[in-house]
Amino acid sequence: MLTMNVKDALHAKKRDADEIFKKQCSRCHVDAGKGRKGIELFNADCIMCHNYGKTASPLNVMRNMPEDKLKHSIEEGVKGSSMPGWADIKGGPLTKEEVDSLIEVIKERK
């Protein structure tokens, strides 16, 4: 009897999470929200992970976070999670205005 552990080309080598995200995930998680603000940006990019808390904190939890913690999480990411930093000053795609627009939506100050 012969058994093999075969991995496809994508999983065969260890790769940096940032590299994987930029090459494969950003099409859905970043590109859809380019040029959008507020609820349009949230619905285009954020809702995938924050919808009903499937893989990240849902809106009702984020609404109760202190604003500075929320802003820090969006701009710099959440340590120990898959949440990357989104601020352009940290290498992400979002400007200060876009980050602020998300906070407005999350805090229901649209």
N, C-alpha and C positions, 0 to 999 in steps of 0.2 A: 504494500500500500504506500502511495506517495502523497504527501500533503505539501502544500505551498502557501506561503503568506505573500500574496501579490498586492501591490499598491499601484494605483494609477499614477500617471506622471505628475498630477497636481499634488498628491500626498506623499510621493516617494522621497522628497527631501524636506528637511526642516526649513521653514522660511519665516522671516520676520513678519509679525502681525501687521505692521504698518505697510509693508510691501504688498501683502495680500489684500489689505483694504484698498489701497490706492489703485491696484490693478484690477480687482474683481468686484469689490463691494461698492465702490464710489459711484458706479453707474446708477444704482438705485438709491443709495443713501446720501448722495451729495448732488449729483448732477440734476436730479429732478427738482431740487429746490433753488438752483441758481437763479438769482435775480428776483427772488420772492422774499417777502417779509411777513411777519405776523402769522395769522392762521394759515395762509397759503403755504408758507415755509414749513410750519409744523405739520400740516397735512401731507406735504410732498416728501418730507424726509424723516421727521421725528416720530410720527404716529406708528411706523413699522415696529418700533421697539417699545414705545410707551403706550400703546393701545391696550387698555385694560390690564396693564402690568404683566403682559405675557412674558417679556424678557427684561423689562426695566420698570422703574417706578411709574405708576399711572399718574395722570393729571391730578387727581384728587390728593395724592400724596405729595406731588411736587408743589401744589398750591400752598401747602402748609409748611414748606421749607422756608427758612429765613432767606430773604432775597440774595444776600451776599453768598450764601452757600450754593444756591441755585445758579447764580452767575458764575461762580468758581467752577462748578461741575460742568457747565456748558463750555466755558472757555478752556479749562485745563484738563477736563476728563475726571473720571472717578477711579481713584486708585483701587486696585484689586478687582476691577470689573472690566467688561469689554467696552465701556464708554470712553471713547477717545476725546481729546480736547478738540474743540471746533473753532476756536478763535484764530483768525488769520495771523495774529502776533505770535501764536504758538505753532504755526505751520498748518493750521486748519483752513477751511474755506470761508468761514463766516466773519464779516466785518463787525465792528462794535455795534453799529446800527442794527444789523441782523440779529445779533445776540440780544440786544435790548428789546427788539420786536418780539422775540420768542418769550422773554420774561413777561412782557405785557400780556401776551396770550395766556401763558401759564397762570399768571396771577389774576386773570380775568379783568384786565384794565384796558382791553382792546380799545 
